[in-house]
Amino acid sequence: MKQMNYKKKGCKCIGALQLDDPFPMRMLKIEKIVQENSNVKNFFFNHKLNSKPGQFVMIWLPDCGEKPMSIAQDFGEGFSLAIAAIGKVSSTICCAKVGDYVGIRGPLGTCFSLADTNKKIENKNNNQKNKDVNLVKSIALVGGGYGAGPMASLAELAIKKGLKPENIHYIVGARTKDLLLFHKRLEGTGVNIHVTTDDGSYGIKGRVTGALNNIIKESKDNIKKNDKNKTKDKNKIDKIYTVGPELMMKAVYDVAVRENIDCEISLERYSKCGIGVCGSCAVDPTGERMCIEGPIIGKEKIAKITEFGRYHRDASGNKIRY
Amino acid sequence: MRKNSFLFGHIFVSASQPLYTKAYFHIFLMSAKSASKVGEKGFAKSDAAIDVSASFCGVKLRNPLVLASGIVDTTASSLIFAIENGAGAVTCKSISLEPRKGHGSPIIVTNESGMLNAVGLSNPGLASSIEEIKDAKKRLAAHKDKELRNARIIGNVFATSIEDFAKAAKEISKSGCEMLELNLSCPNVKDEFGEPFACNPAMAAELTKAVKKALKEANKDANNKINLPILVKLAPNVPDIAKIAKAVEAAGADGITAINTMPGMFLDLKTGKPILTNKSGGYSGPGLKPIAVKCIYDIYKAVKIPILGTGGVNTGKDAIELMMAGATAVGVGSAVYYRGISCFKKINNEIAEWMKENNVSSLKEIIGKAHK
């Protein structure tokens, strides 16, 4: 969207057109560091990022490298990045101190939408302009591992936009208790929190899809009950959002397709530049770049992307199967 | 809307009744609106008087814009994505015999006047790249938009020795690409000082000759079915670019791509360190344009073969300027960053708009105008 900032400015130069730099790199100071769990640190910056849930930033550490990172939280006046020491860049930043500088580009990419796509079409026909009418009513947010951050942000945004907390299901999963992230961030908000661990060391033993299936089944049972009582189907889940490992998202997407529920995912690809130039994150067969046309994509687009859940590409551009 | 009234001025000129009523004005607005929609789709197709097609090395292009090598072009899908967004032809990422991972990020750093890149010539290697080009050709031939079926694909190879260059060129000629560009900006490892091919007229000529010979052999093997024009991509950081252009023309090059990026460096002032992992990179974007115009001007004076002008083209007027300097077709790269992937459509529309405003009906009229 920023690329549209393309102005005509008098006769300043021959051609009379001046271009903006859409995604400049800014050096920002680390203001605060919080240890979130055994291997994740949360880094806080004072900068108005104006990001939306699902978007990401590129972080550069001098003499080290640059990597894409999802935004854990945007407070308006500042934002935070939850980072686990895995690769070179993330390990280096985890040794950084308060006051160190980090190069930040962004926010980049697309964001989650709380719009109800089915309703939109209906309302277009009715010529209604009330935005809130187009909002989804009841949602399930599925976060695996580090995907919990953007899912929690989306839950917070949904509450702000007027969704009832009891109609928001926040499912957080990890392999084991120590790797859980942000499962307590939404406590006290009234959101339904479902925590799963593969080994049963915390919450429900099993996968996030198991919890998701249960929630959908429950909501269906509620509809049946409500039908008898002739009340509104307030518990029907009309959209599923997911961020996490690709095969987990594929499983969640398959549930959404089977149940005929709208869905949005965050499709990550090897991102070298993050600003739409190098093409390393282009997907088959549409050629869309996941740093510009993604990473958040809806059900229609997912259906077109044949490589989803099958393969991705390495730094050279060769395919790697899942 | 005002822009549209220039571009599609004929809409109300052709209306017979000169009645300046409200209703008449309304009709004008409506028609301008619908016409602009056609324009957005590709270029001003509705305007038969304006011809934005180009012919380059005997290959017909639906418009003069060519996706420059290195920008969103590793896979068949991304090449087609650029074509769907308005490119007349697309150039592949530079291909080497073996796969290359390239440099670690940051590989690109930007400001308002240009961008610096050091991707490190990452590519999936010759075998995978040929499959990607074949796939792209196959998918284009069956594309649902008939107009895109004849969009062209330009292969691009690089190597660090003349032998590898010839080998890569011979293989890639079988992929089905319509032209082949030689990236001469990498150092020759067999040269005593590792001087890039693009810096030395004799070396550039020798390389061109070797590739031409290899392609002749490939042509023989395929029973004269392959006749691949060779474009030699030249670097601007040489004392006399025209000399090198002349040398490769004499060696049999069919066209010249000018120019490659200019070496540069961006420092971070907080740490005093270069931002790119490779420390230095190639500078492109708006700031490169005057350098490109001068190089193209000099080359046009020196040679008869056509020039694919590349360097800082972000708008239709930029493209016109390079053509006036002598370019027959125009490469677009950094504009994908500054104006989004739809930059091809935007630039095409602006070219058509400019032609209409200046009573130019064919691009042939403006090629090399600076010399007339």
Interface residues (C-beta under 8 A of the other chain):
Chain A: Q3 M4 Y6 G15 L17 Q18 L19 D20 D21 P22 F23 P24 M25 M27 M58 W60 P62 D63 G65 E66 K67 Y101 G103 K272 C273 G274 I275 G276 V277 C278 G279 S280 A282 V283 D284 P285 T286 G287 E288 R289 I292 R313 D314 A315 S316 G317 N318
Chain B: G70 I71 V72 D73 T74 T75 A76 S77 S78 L79 I80 F81 A82 E84 K93 P99 R100 K101 G102 G104 S105 P106 I107 I108 V109 T110 N111 E112 M115 N117 V119 S122 N123 P124 G125 S128 R139 D268 K270 T271 K273 I275 T277 P286 N314 T315 K317 D318 E321 S334 V336 Y337 Y338 R339 G340 I341
